Amino acid sequence: MIVFFPTYACRTPGGWTARIAGMVAQPLPERSRRRVLAVAVLRRLLDLDEEQMAAEVFRRRSEKFFFRRVTGHRVTIDIGDRTVDAGYSDRAGHFEARIEFDDEFAATRSRTDSAGRRWLGYSGAAGAVEEDAEVAPTGGGCIHLVDATGTSVISDIDDTVKFSNVADRRELLRNTFVREFAAVDGMPEVYRRWQASGASFHYVSSSPWQLSDCLCRFLGDAGLPAGSMHLKLFRLKDSTPLGRLPSRKRGKRRTIERILADFPARRFVLVGDSGERDPEIYASVARRRPDQVAGILIREVQAKAPRAKVRERLAKIARRLPVGCVTVFQSPDELGDLEVLG
C-alpha cells in the first residue's frame, strides 16, 4: 500500500510549489510472528475480550498498524497530465518530492469545494526495482492551495479538536483502537466559523501517520475543515506496530516553523491544549516569529498535575509574551472571531 499525506502548495514567483510526502508499506500476513505478537500486546494493554477483538472499530483501526515498511520502491505521481518521479522510498518506507506548477495549471486542474477552498487531486504508484516485483501499490491524495496572504490556523488534534485523553495512557489507547473518534464539543462550530471568514487550516499533531486516513475521515464526519496534515513519522527503532503513541511533541516546532516560513506574509493562530507541550512550543514559535503569530489559544484539559499548577505554568508562559497573545479557554464558547486576534 502507498499512503499520501494531505499537504499544501504555497505561492512562488509565477506559480506554486508543493511538497508531497507519503509512505510505502505492506500488510503483515495474518499468521506472521510480528502480527500475532502485536495483537497479543494490544489485547493485554486494552484488556479486550473476544467480542471486543472482533469489533469492526478495533479491526479497522488496528489494521493500520499491522504493516512492514517497504524500502527501495520507486514512487511516481500523476497530477493532471503530468507524471512526476518522487524517487525511492527510504529505509523507513517514506518518500518526499517537490512539485512546481504555474498559475494556468492550478486554474485548470484545481477544484473548489463548498467552503471556497481550492485543491488539486493526484494519484501515485510505487514499484520495486526488480522486474519480477509484485503489482505496484497505488494511492491518491490532495494538495490544498493556500494563498500568500490571509490567516491560517495551525491546530493540534488530540484533546484539542478530538477527545483522546492523552493524560491517561489506557484511555488514550482505547480512544485510539476501540472507540469511534469523537470531536470536542463546540470545536467544529468554531473552526467552521473561522473557515467562513477565510482561514486555512494545518493540523500538526504527534498522532502516528498510520492514522492519517482515519483522521481525515474524522475531520469530515465531525464537520471540521479539511487542511494539510502533519503527523508523526516513525523512526527505525519504532519496530512494533504500536510504535510510540503521542507522548512528547518532538519535531512539532520544526514543522510549524516550516509552515510559517512557506507563508511569510500570512498571519497564524496556534491552537492546542494544556495536556502536553503545546503552550511551550507555541510560545517559542511566537517569540521567534512575532510578526506572524497573531495569537495562541490553549484549551485547558484535565491533567495529572493539579489544576493550580497547570494554570501557573500557563500564566508564566503568557507573561513572557505580549499582553493578550495567549488565551486559555475551557469551553469553545469562549472563543471569538479570528479578527480579534489580529
PENOR-V473994 format. One record per residue. N is the residue number from 1. PHI is phi in whole degrees, 0 to 359 (none if undefined). NEAR is the number of other C-alpha atoms within 12 Angstrom. D_CENTER is the distance of its C-alpha to the mean C-alpha in Angstrom with 1 decimal. Layout:
N_PHI_NEAR_D_CENTER ; N_PHI_NEAR_D_CENTER
This chain:
1_none_31_19.3 ; 2_230_40_16.9 ; 3_245_37_13.2 ; 4_262_45_11.9 ; 5_262_45_8.3 ; 6_306_36_8.2 ; 7_226_40_9.5 ; 8_226_40_12.2 ; 9_243_38_15.9 ; 10_246_38_17.8 ; 11_291_27_21.5 ; 12_229_21_24.1 ; 13_306_12_27.9 ; 14_82_14_28.8 ; 15_181_22_25.5 ; 16_222_30_21.8 ; 17_227_30_19.7 ; 18_228_33_16.4 ; 19_259_32_14.7 ; 20_250_42_13.8 ; 21_229_40_12.4 ; 22_185_48_12.4 ; 23_217_45_14.2 ; 24_254_41_17.7 ; 25_211_37_18.8 ; 26_232_26_21.7 ; 27_298_24_22.1 ; 28_286_26_24.4 ; 29_303_14_27.8 ; 30_308_15_28.7 ; 31_253_13_31.3 ; 32_292_15_29.8 ; 33_298_16_30.3 ; 34_297_22_26.7 ; 35_292_26_25.6 ; 36_299_19_28.6 ; 37_295_20_27.8 ; 38_297_27_24.1 ; 39_298_32_25.3 ; 40_296_22_28.0 ; 41_296_20_25.7 ; 42_300_33_23.4 ; 43_298_27_26.6 ; 44_290_17_28.0 ; 45_297_20_25.0 ; 46_264_25_24.6 ; 47_54_20_28.3 ; 48_266_22_28.1 ; 49_264_16_31.2 ; 50_299_15_31.9 ; 51_296_14_31.0 ; 52_292_19_27.6 ; 53_296_25_27.0 ; 54_271_18_28.0 ; 55_296_18_25.9 ; 56_297_16_23.7 ; 57_297_22_20.5 ; 58_297_30_21.0 ; 59_296_24_22.0 ; 60_294_22_19.1 ; 61_285_31_16.4 ; 62_291_35_18.2 ; 63_301_28_19.0 ; 64_295_33_15.4 ; 65_257_36_16.5 ; 66_266_34_20.0 ; 67_210_32_19.8 ; 68_232_33_21.1 ; 69_289_34_19.7 ; 70_248_32_21.9 ; 71_261_26_23.2 ; 72_76_25_25.1 ; 73_270_37_24.2 ; 74_278_33_24.6 ; 75_252_42_21.8 ; 76_239_36_23.0 ; 77_236_37_21.2 ; 78_257_25_23.1 ; 79_227_30_22.3 ; 80_62_22_25.2 ; 81_259_14_28.3 ; 82_248_17_26.9 ; 83_241_16_26.0 ; 84_247_25_24.1 ; 85_275_24_24.4 ; 86_265_30_21.1 ; 87_83_28_23.2 ; 88_246_29_22.9 ; 89_294_32_20.4 ; 90_274_24_20.8 ; 91_297_20_21.8 ; 92_264_25_18.4 ; 93_84_34_18.1 ; 94_269_37_15.6 ; 95_212_37_16.6 ; 96_209_28_15.9 ; 97_223_27_18.1 ; 98_251_22_19.0 ; 99_238_30_20.4 ; 100_241_26_22.8 ; 101_208_31_24.4 ; 102_268_21_26.8 ; 103_296_21_27.1 ; 104_296_14_29.3 ; 105_299_21_26.9 ; 106_296_30_24.1 ; 107_292_18_26.6 ; 108_272_17_28.0 ; 109_255_23_24.9 ; 110_279_26_22.2 ; 111_240_22_22.0 ; 112_238_18_21.7 ; 113_271_14_20.4 ; 114_295_13_22.2 ; 115_269_23_20.3 ; 116_89_20_21.3 ; 117_282_28_18.1 ; 118_257_27_18.9 ; 119_209_35_17.1 ; 120_245_34_18.3 ; 121_265_30_18.1 ; 122_208_31_18.8 ; 123_228_29_19.7 ; 124_206_38_20.2 ; 125_213_36_22.1 ; 126_228_40_22.7 ; 127_227_31_26.2 ; 128_289_24_28.0 ; 129_291_19_30.7 ; 130_295_12_33.4 ; 131_293_10_35.4 ; 132_264_9_35.5 ; 133_292_14_31.8 ; 134_293_14_30.3 ; 135_303_16_29.0 ; 136_293_25_26.0 ; 137_289_27_22.6 ; 138_231_27_21.1 ; 139_190_27_17.9 ; 140_213_30_16.5 ; 141_199_32_13.8 ; 142_218_38_13.7 ; 143_242_41_13.8 ; 144_273_38_13.7 ; 145_271_41_16.8 ; 146_247_38_16.7 ; 147_295_30_20.1 ; 148_292_26_21.4 ; 149_242_21_22.3 ; 150_129_26_21.1 ; 151_242_35_18.7 ; 152_238_43_14.9 ; 153_252_42_12.9 ; 154_259_45_10.2 ; 155_237_42_8.9 ; 156_288_45_7.9 ; 157_248_44_7.4 ; 158_295_40_10.1 ; 159_67_39_13.5 ; 160_254_42_12.5 ; 161_242_40_11.8 ; 162_237_37_12.0 ; 163_289_34_15.0 ; 164_232_35_14.5 ; 165_60_32_17.4 ; 166_299_33_16.1 ; 167_294_25_19.6 ; 168_248_21_21.2 ; 169_302_20_20.3 ; 170_296_22_22.1 ; 171_293_19_20.6 ; 172_301_27_17.0 ; 173_295_35_17.9 ; 174_293_31_19.7 ; 175_290_28_17.0 ; 176_274_38_14.7 ; 177_249_37_17.5 ; 178_249_32_20.3 ; 179_254_23_19.4 ; 180_294_26_17.8 ; 181_297_33_14.7 ; 182_232_31_16.1 ; 183_283_28_15.1 ; 184_293_31_16.6 ; 185_307_22_19.8 ; 186_92_25_20.1 ; 187_291_36_16.6 ; 188_302_28_16.2 ; 189_295_23_19.6 ; 190_297_29_18.9 ; 191_294_41_15.8 ; 192_294_27_18.0 ; 193_294_25_20.7 ; 194_294_29_18.8 ; 195_298_29_17.7 ; 196_297_21_21.4 ; 197_275_21_22.4 ; 198_108_27_20.5 ; 199_287_33_17.2 ; 200_257_44_14.2 ; 201_232_41_10.6 ; 202_229_40_7.6 ; 203_261_42_4.6 ; 204_243_45_4.8 ; 205_217_42_5.1 ; 206_270_37_7.6 ; 207_298_38_7.0 ; 208_286_34_8.4 ; 209_301_39_7.6 ; 210_302_42_10.5 ; 211_267_34_8.9 ; 212_301_35_6.8 ; 213_298_27_10.0 ; 214_298_28_10.8 ; 215_290_39_7.8 ; 216_298_32_8.7 ; 217_295_18_12.2 ; 218_300_25_11.7 ; 219_303_30_10.7 ; 220_295_19_13.8 ; 221_295_18_16.0 ; 222_276_26_15.5 ; 223_80_26_16.2 ; 224_273_37_13.1 ; 225_298_41_12.7 ; 226_287_39_10.7 ; 227_185_38_8.9 ; 228_292_43_7.0 ; 229_231_42_3.4 ; 230_231_42_3.7 ; 231_250_38_4.1 ; 232_277_32_7.8 ; 233_273_35_10.5 ; 234_287_31_13.5 ; 235_268_19_16.8 ; 236_300_18_20.1 ; 237_283_13_21.4 ; 238_281_18_18.7 ; 239_274_20_21.2 ; 240_275_27_21.0 ; 241_300_35_18.8 ; 242_284_36_17.6 ; 243_56_28_16.5 ; 244_237_26_15.7 ; 245_292_34_13.5 ; 246_311_34_12.1 ; 247_228_24_15.2 ; 248_230_21_14.9 ; 249_259_32_12.3 ; 250_294_23_14.0 ; 251_85_21_12.7 ; 252_293_34_10.5 ; 253_298_31_13.5 ; 254_297_19_14.0 ; 255_297_29_10.6 ; 256_297_42_11.5 ; 257_293_28_15.0 ; 258_292_21_14.4 ; 259_297_40_12.8 ; 260_297_34_15.9 ; 261_292_23_18.2 ; 262_286_27_17.2 ; 263_230_31_18.3 ; 264_297_25_21.2 ; 265_261_22_22.8 ; 266_267_30_20.1 ; 267_257_36_19.9 ; 268_234_41_16.8 ; 269_247_44_16.3 ; 270_256_46_14.1 ; 271_241_46_13.4 ; 272_206_43_13.0 ; 273_225_44_15.3 ; 274_273_41_18.3 ; 275_292_37_17.6 ; 276_233_37_16.4 ; 277_252_29_16.3 ; 278_307_45_14.5 ; 279_301_40_18.0 ; 280_293_32_19.2 ; 281_295_32_16.3 ; 282_296_47_16.3 ; 283_297_37_20.1 ; 284_298_25_20.3 ; 285_296_33_18.3 ; 286_296_33_20.6 ; 287_291_24_23.7 ; 288_281_19_22.9 ; 289_226_27_22.0 ; 290_296_24_24.0 ; 291_285_21_24.7 ; 292_258_35_21.1 ; 293_274_40_19.8 ; 294_280_37_21.4 ; 295_180_41_20.5 ; 296_237_46_18.5 ; 297_244_39_18.1 ; 298_239_42_17.9 ; 299_278_42_18.2 ; 300_282_29_20.9 ; 301_237_32_20.3 ; 302_295_24_22.7 ; 303_223_22_22.7 ; 304_291_17_25.2 ; 305_287_16_26.8 ; 306_301_13_29.3 ; 307_302_16_28.2 ; 308_298_14_30.7 ; 309_291_15_29.3 ; 310_297_26_25.7 ; 311_293_26_27.2 ; 312_293_16_29.2 ; 313_300_24_26.3 ; 314_293_34_24.5 ; 315_294_24_27.8 ; 316_296_16_28.4 ; 317_296_31_25.1 ; 318_297_28_26.0 ; 319_295_17_29.5 ; 320_271_20_28.3 ; 321_237_28_26.7 ; 322_304_19_28.6 ; 323_304_15_29.8 ; 324_88_20_27.5 ; 325_291_34_24.3 ; 326_255_34_22.8 ; 327_239_38_22.9 ; 328_257_32_22.6 ; 329_224_24_22.5 ; 330_254_24_22.9 ; 331_244_22_22.9 ; 332_302_28_21.0 ; 333_297_18_24.5 ; 334_281_17_25.0 ; 335_271_27_22.6 ; 336_259_21_24.3 ; 337_279_24_23.6 ; 338_297_31_21.7 ; 339_301_20_25.1 ; 340_289_14_26.4 ; 341_271_26_23.9 ; 342_281_22_25.1
